[in-house]
């Protein structure tokens, strides 16, 4: 759960669902992710990436006419980025653990 203060109104929001779609061998990309907030708003196309410093979450982005990528949606502070990344990576690791246990059975 995280808190929002906007125009003098204090509210809370929860990450209510994280859906992982693991991908095959596509370079450093490990999964696409959709995150739902308060069962009311969903953000698609977050990515789990295996980078040089380990696994991290990349925000949905689009390619501009100049060829660079710009985030379409992203956290505006580091505290929420950490909350979001933890929720996504926890779900990713849970999905990975399920797959590994099925392979052992």
N, C-alpha and C positions, 0 to 999 in steps of 0.2 A: 504494500500500500504506500502511496505517496500523497503529499498534500499540495494543494494549489491555492494561491491567494490571487484573485483577479478582481479588479475593481471593487476592492473592499470585501469580497465574499470569500470565505474560507471553505473549501470543499476537499474531499478526498477522492482519489481515483485508485482503482486496483487493476493490476494486470490479471485478467480473468481467464485467459487462455493463451497458450503458446503452442503452435502447430509446427512440427518439424517435417520437412520433406528432404530426406537425405538424397544425395546425388552420387552417381558412380564416380569413376575416376575422371574428374574434370579439373585437372590442375590443382590449385590450392582451394577451390570451392568445395566445401563439405556438405552444405545444406542450404535450402531456402527456408525462410521462417515467416509465419504470419503471427502477429501479436494482437490480441483483443483487449481492449480497455473497458472496464465496467459493463461487459456484455453489450456494449453500445457502439464501439468504434474499433475498426480493425486497420492495421497497417500491414501490407503485404510486401514481400520481396526483400526483407532483411536477409543478410547472408552470413553464414558461419564460414569463416576463412581460416585456413591453416597458414599463418604468416611466419616470418622469420623469428618472431618473439613468442610464438605459440598461437593458440586459437583465439580469435576475437570475432566480434560482431560488427559487420558493415551495414550501414543504413541503406535504404533503397535509394537508387540514384538514376540519373538519366544522362546521356551523352549530349553535350551542347554542340552547336554548329562548329565551334572551334576545336572540337575533339576532346575536350576535358569533361570529366564526370562531376556532376553537382548533385548533392543530396536532395532528395525530394522531401523527405521528412527526417528530422533528427532531434535529439535531446538538446535543450538550450543551456543545460548546466551539467557539470560533471557528476553531481550526486545522482541525478536521474539516469545518466548514462550508465553508471555503475549498477543501479537497480535493474535496468533493462538488460544489460549484458549478463548479469547474474541469472535472471529469470530465463533468458534464452539459452545460455550455456548449461544451466541445470537441466532444462528440458532436452537439450541435445545429448548430454551425457546419459540421461535416463533412457533415451531412445537407443543410444549406442549399447548400453548395458543390456537392454531387452534383446537386441539383435544377437549379441554375443552369447547370452544364455540360451537362446533358441538354437544357435549353432552347436552348442555343447550337448544339447538334449537329443 
